[in-house]
Amino acid sequence: MKCQCVVRLSFSYTWAVFQIELIASGLSLSTESQSNAADKRLLDILRQGLATEFPNPERIGCPGTALLQGIAQGNVSLIEAEPWLDHLGSCSPCFQEFKEFRRQSAMQRRRVLTWVATAAVLLVAVGGWFLVRGRHSVETTDTAVLDLRERSVARGQGQSETGHAPLEIPRTAKHLILDLPIGSKEGPYEVGLLTETGDQILRATGIAQLHDHITDLRVDIDLSQVRAGAYSLGVRQPGLEWTRYPIRVF
């Protein structure tokens, strides 16, 4: 009779330990919290006993490695695992296998989380690099900014008389931003690409506006059909003569 009481007590303890192991693997059999430090210490001691005090060298009645691994990794439902729970609570070899599979599963989850976190950081970094590079590329190839503030010349004056090095603009430019000479008025302007003889190759119009004490003029152009070479950039208000600036298209 005393022997039966000891067995029942031992089994109740080992069953509690096994519940803790299942809770850790995602198969919760009890909703009670194991918050008391003394209880946790006792369960740690019982867990050690469960791993050694129920030998089953011939592995009689064991469910097999595949099922143990499925339970430990949370791939087997509680309903499927339930017929084997009594055995798992009284077989040290199965319990040891269960713990090892659970340990491996936890390590694999940590590796996956680390890889996901690293990949996320790399994606953000690469995405930011491409975004900055893309914006820079658009700014440098699609939009040309020409500073004319220190290049005031008399209307009708030829480009060889200005004394300034030619401005440069790529044939890929689709938009022009002109910082007009100091004192330029706001309002409508015409912009033209002129040959040395004064022939007009391209013409665009825009409205000059004052921003931060700078009068800038924005126009859309298409230089893709223009041959590379030296030209004049003509700027004027309607009804007035061109103010020409030497420019090189490349």
Phi, psi and omega per residue, in radians:
M1 nan -0.771 3.098
K2 -1.063 -0.678 3.130
C3 -1.083 -0.754 -3.121
Q4 -1.119 -0.675 3.125
C5 -1.096 -0.748 3.139
V6 -1.094 -0.753 3.142
V7 -1.085 -0.787 -3.137
R8 -1.089 -0.761 3.135
L9 -1.095 -0.783 3.125
S10 -1.077 -0.719 -3.115
F11 -1.195 -0.660 3.126
S12 -1.107 -0.691 3.101
Y13 -1.149 -0.831 -3.106
T14 -1.146 -0.557 3.095
W15 -1.161 -0.693 3.084
A16 -1.100 -0.708 3.101
V17 -1.077 -0.762 -3.108
F18 -1.131 -0.612 3.070
Q19 -1.065 -0.725 3.109
I20 -1.068 -0.731 3.130
E21 -1.103 -0.711 3.138
L22 -1.197 -0.653 3.093
I23 -1.054 -0.740 -3.139
A24 -1.114 -0.499 -3.121
S25 -1.630 0.029 3.083
G26 1.745 -0.008 3.125
L27 -1.858 1.364 -3.056
S28 -1.308 2.156 3.103
L29 -1.792 -0.113 -3.114
S30 -2.597 2.527 -3.141
T31 -1.718 0.007 -3.114
E32 -1.284 2.389 -3.134
S33 -1.464 2.357 3.074
Q34 -1.682 1.225 -3.008
S35 -1.641 -0.324 -3.083
N36 -1.328 2.224 -3.064
A37 -1.095 -0.672 -3.140
A38 -1.138 -0.720 3.109
D39 -1.094 -0.709 -3.131
K40 -1.132 -0.692 3.119
R41 -1.107 -0.731 3.119
L42 -1.097 -0.738 -3.140
L43 -1.157 -0.589 3.075
D44 -1.087 -0.735 3.122
I45 -1.133 -0.761 3.141
L46 -1.145 -0.592 3.114
R47 -1.087 -0.704 3.100
Q48 -1.113 -0.670 3.118
G49 -1.183 -0.685 3.140
L50 -1.071 -0.548 -3.109
A51 -1.275 -0.248 -3.042
T52 -2.312 -0.395 -2.949
E53 -1.605 0.066 3.085
F54 -2.213 1.146 -3.096
P55 -1.133 2.564 3.095
N56 -2.610 1.180 -3.007
P57 -1.043 -0.520 -3.120
E58 -1.541 -0.031 3.108
R59 0.938 0.842 -3.129
I60 -1.297 2.221 3.087
G61 1.316 0.163 -3.117
C62 -1.261 2.529 -3.062
P63 -1.323 -0.283 -3.112
G64 1.817 2.713 -3.055
T65 -1.088 -0.731 -3.067
A66 -1.057 -0.768 -3.132
L67 -1.201 -0.730 3.098
L68 -1.036 -0.749 3.135
Q69 -1.138 -0.698 3.121
G70 -1.106 -0.702 3.111
I71 -1.150 -0.784 -3.103
A72 -1.120 -0.620 -3.089
Q73 -1.595 0.027 3.102
G74 1.340 0.310 -3.130
N75 -1.610 -0.098 3.135
V76 -1.985 2.278 -3.115
S77 -1.198 2.805 3.130
L78 -1.082 -0.631 3.129
I79 -1.103 -0.726 3.128
E80 -1.215 -0.609 -3.079
A81 -1.404 -0.420 -2.994
E82 -0.963 -0.733 -3.127
P83 -1.062 -0.321 -3.067
W84 -1.800 -0.052 -3.026
L85 -1.147 -0.679 3.101
D86 -1.035 -0.742 -3.137
H87 -1.151 -0.771 -3.101
L88 -1.124 -0.460 3.112
G89 -1.442 0.000 -3.109
S90 -2.459 0.459 -3.140
C91 -2.412 1.859 -3.097
S92 -1.069 -0.766 3.138
P93 -1.034 -0.729 3.123
C94 -1.147 -0.702 3.137
F95 -1.116 -0.700 3.117
Q96 -1.123 -0.742 3.094
E97 -1.084 -0.750 3.132
F98 -0.991 -0.824 -3.134
K99 -1.100 -0.695 -3.129
E100 -1.164 -0.749 3.109
F101 -1.111 -0.675 3.130
R102 -1.142 -0.684 3.108
R103 -1.100 -0.792 3.122
Q104 -1.081 -0.702 3.139
S105 -1.116 -0.720 3.122
A106 -1.122 -0.707 3.121
M107 -1.127 -0.711 3.138
Q108 -1.129 -0.711 3.107
R109 -1.090 -0.712 3.121
R110 -1.109 -0.712 3.120
R111 -1.114 -0.722 3.135
V112 -1.115 -0.781 3.137
L113 -1.095 -0.701 3.112
T114 -1.113 -0.755 3.137
W115 -1.120 -0.744 3.140
V116 -1.100 -0.765 3.134
A117 -1.098 -0.765 3.128
T118 -1.110 -0.762 3.131
A119 -1.090 -0.680 3.136
A120 -1.102 -0.759 3.126
V121 -1.097 -0.756 3.135
L122 -1.118 -0.721 3.132
L123 -1.094 -0.748 3.124
V124 -1.103 -0.759 -3.120
A125 -1.129 -0.815 -3.133
V126 -1.150 -0.734 3.118
G127 -1.065 -0.745 3.102
G128 -1.109 -0.676 3.132
W129 -1.121 -0.785 3.126
F130 -1.135 -0.649 3.137
L131 -1.122 -0.832 3.124
V132 -1.116 -0.738 -3.136
R133 -1.131 -0.711 3.137
G134 -1.130 -0.753 3.122
R135 -1.116 -0.740 3.134
H136 -1.096 -0.708 -3.140
S137 -1.108 -0.747 3.137
V138 -1.111 -0.745 -3.113
E139 -1.130 -0.650 -3.047
T140 -1.494 -0.390 -3.078
T141 -1.894 -0.599 -3.081
D142 -1.612 -0.478 -3.076
T143 -2.152 2.239 3.089
A144 -1.963 2.290 3.124
V145 -1.909 2.142 -3.127
L146 -2.059 2.186 -3.121
D147 -1.677 1.924 -3.124
L148 -1.859 0.153 -2.995
R149 -1.104 -0.568 -3.122
E150 -1.824 0.335 -3.051
R151 -2.082 0.585 3.133
S152 -1.108 2.289 3.064
V153 -2.394 2.826 3.114
A154 -1.238 2.576 3.126
R155 -1.086 2.371 3.129
G156 1.499 -0.090 -3.121
Q157 -1.246 2.465 -3.122
G158 -1.319 2.772 -3.076
Q159 -1.181 -0.473 -3.138
S160 -1.286 -0.180 -3.077
E161 -1.725 -0.024 -3.030
T162 -1.385 -0.518 -3.121
G163 1.377 0.185 3.127
H164 -1.953 2.618 3.035
A165 -1.184 2.590 -3.107
P166 -1.067 2.506 2.947
L167 -1.243 2.821 -3.135
E168 -2.225 2.494 3.133
I169 -2.565 2.306 -3.126
P170 -1.375 2.692 3.126
R171 -1.231 -0.214 3.123
T172 -1.482 -0.123 -3.082
A173 -1.140 2.380 3.087
K174 -1.977 -0.297 -3.095
H175 -2.402 2.504 3.093
L176 -2.080 2.351 2.982
I177 -2.069 2.008 -3.117
L178 -1.882 2.106 2.970
D179 -1.496 1.805 -3.009
L180 -1.226 2.776 3.134
P181 -0.955 2.621 -3.133
I182 -0.990 2.305 -3.134
G183 1.642 -0.058 3.129
S184 -1.139 2.541 -3.103
K185 -1.497 2.714 2.987
E186 -1.325 2.820 3.088
G187 2.223 -2.975 -3.095
P188 -1.285 2.490 3.088
Y189 -2.398 2.752 2.986
E190 -1.978 2.483 3.089
V191 -2.188 2.291 -3.129
G192 -2.362 2.598 3.014
L193 -1.740 2.059 -2.986
L194 -2.020 2.548 3.033
T195 -1.428 3.087 3.136
E196 -1.097 -0.503 -3.140
T197 -1.515 -0.009 3.093
G198 1.662 0.010 3.124
D199 -1.203 2.454 -3.104
Q200 -1.616 2.109 3.131
I201 -1.616 -0.797 -3.139
L202 -2.287 2.690 3.096
R203 -2.519 2.394 3.102
A204 -2.489 2.741 3.141
T205 -2.225 2.688 3.110
G206 -2.864 3.040 -3.138
I207 -1.962 2.092 3.103
A208 -1.383 2.414 3.135
Q209 -2.355 2.666 -3.133
L210 -1.606 2.117 3.100
H211 -2.302 2.107 3.109
D212 0.912 0.802 3.089
H213 1.203 0.237 3.092
I214 -2.118 2.244 3.079
T215 -1.558 1.929 -3.126
D216 -1.993 2.588 -3.102
L217 -2.156 2.192 -3.131
R218 -1.999 2.238 3.124
V219 -2.408 2.717 3.051
D220 -1.726 2.371 -3.119
I221 -2.401 2.953 3.035
D222 -2.464 1.816 -3.092
L223 -1.723 0.122 -3.022
S224 -1.097 -0.444 -3.115
Q225 -1.726 0.041 -3.117
V226 -1.565 2.338 3.110
R227 -1.271 2.526 3.083
A228 -1.105 2.514 3.125
G229 2.696 -2.955 -3.087
A230 -1.626 2.373 3.141
Y231 -2.520 -3.079 2.965
S232 -2.067 2.454 3.027
L233 -1.734 2.019 -3.118
G234 -1.693 2.340 3.103
V235 -2.288 2.302 3.126
R236 -2.763 2.727 2.941
Q237 -1.491 2.653 -3.102
P238 -0.931 2.313 3.097
G239 1.558 -0.138 3.135
L240 -1.852 2.964 3.123
E241 -1.362 2.800 3.101
W242 -1.187 2.423 2.822
T243 -1.738 2.082 -2.981
R244 -1.861 2.495 3.141
Y245 -2.240 2.315 3.107
P246 -1.127 2.401 -3.092
I247 -2.534 2.561 3.092
R248 -2.086 2.151 3.082
V249 -1.633 2.279 -3.117
F250 -2.326 nan nan
